[in-house]
Amino acid sequence: MMAETEAYAAYALALDFDDQEYWSGGTQAASLDAMSGYSFTRSGEQGAVDSDGTVDFFAANTPAINGNGYHAYGALTNILVDSRELSTWSATALTPTADDAVAPDGTMTADKFADTAIAGAHKIDKLPGDYDVDVRTFSVFAKYGTRRYLNLSWEWAANYAAATFDLVAGTVTSSRNSGTGSSAQGHIVDCGNGWYRCVLVGTMGDTGGVTAAVICLSDTGVPAGAQPSYTGDGSYLHLWQAQSIAGNFPDGGPIIVTTGSTASIGASALAVSLANGTYSATYTFDDDSTQNSAALTIADGTLNLPADFPPDRNIIKQLLVP
C-alpha cells in the first residue's frame, strides 16, 4: 500500500500521515511542522477515531493526525446540545446513570441507560431546532450491556428516518424512512472494547418544522416505525457522544463536543511548500483505497490540503507527488 521509506526520496513531495514521515525534494523533515512552508489552521477542538477505535482530541489549529491518517473536514456544527451529557436528555421509560463506564476516549464519561418495566418506547431525545439541511449525519457511540439493539431516528410529525443496530454482531439490522423526501441509511463502526459508533445518515425532506433526535433501546433488530416499542425488564447499554452534523458521513464524521450550546469546527487547512508546476498526485485513504488526482497545478509554491480529493473522502493516509 505504501512506498518503502527510502523510496520517498524520489518524490517531489511525500506526506505519510499514517507513519508520520514527511519528505520534500528528496529530504526528510523531522516532523510535519518542520517542513518548508508548513501552516495549519482550524478553529475549534476536533475529535477523531484512531485506527484502534479509540478517540483522540486535537486542539484548535492542531491537525487531527492519528493511525487512520489526516482527518480533514470542512466547517461543521454539532447541533445536539450536551453531546456527552446524555443522562441529562429528556428520558422516557429509561433510568440513566451518569459517568458509569469508560468511554472510547479513555475517560469515565459514558452513561448507562436501563429500561424500566413499562410497555412502550424506551428513549432519550433532544429537540435541536429547525431541520434546515437536506442531508444530516446523526451518530452516537454505544456499547452492549444486556440490551442488544439500539435505534436512532430523526422525527417530525409523520416523517422519520431511522436505523437499528446490533451491538453484539456489530451490524446494521434495519434502515427505514417515511414521508415525502425522506431517506435513511445506517452505518456502524467498530471502535474496539465493545464500543461501536452507530451512524444514521438521514434526509427528512421539506418538513418545515422542528425535528427530534431520538435514541431508543430496542428488543428487536427490525422494529416497526420510527421508535421500537416493548416491555422493559431492566436491560441496559452504555452511550457516549451524540451529534448531528450537516452532510453525509458514513463514519460519523469528526467528533464535536457540545455543552450548553451548539459547537463548531472550522475547515481544516494544511499547507506545505511545493515547487510550481503541474503534477499527478496519488492519494491513499483510510480504507487503503487509492486515487490519482487530476492535473494538480501549483502556481504560488504552496500545496494546500484538502486539494482535489472527493468531498466524501476526508481521511488521507498518504499523499505522493512524483
Secondary structure as UniProt FT lines:
FT   HELIX           5..10
FT   STRAND          13..16
FT   TURN            17..20
FT   STRAND          21..24
FT   TURN            25..26
FT   STRAND          27..29
FT   HELIX           32..34
FT   TURN            36..37
FT   STRAND          39..41
FT   STRAND          46..49
FT   TURN            51..52
FT   STRAND          55..58
FT   TURN            60..61
FT   STRAND          65..66
FT   TURN            67..68
FT   STRAND          69..71
FT   STRAND          76..78
FT   HELIX           86..88
FT   STRAND          90..92
FT   STRAND          94..101
FT   TURN            104..105
FT   STRAND          110..115
FT   STRAND          119..120
FT   STRAND          123..126
FT   STRAND          136..144
FT   STRAND          149..156
FT   TURN            157..158
FT   STRAND          159..166
FT   TURN            167..170
FT   STRAND          171..178
FT   TURN            180..181
FT   STRAND          182..190
FT   TURN            193..194
FT   STRAND          195..204
FT   STRAND          212..218
FT   STRAND          230..231
FT   STRAND          236..246
FT   TURN            250..251
FT   STRAND          263..265
FT   STRAND          269..273
FT   STRAND          277..279
FT   STRAND          282..285
FT   TURN            286..287
FT   STRAND          290..292
FT   STRAND          296..298
FT   STRAND          302..305
FT   TURN            311..312
FT   STRAND          315..321
//
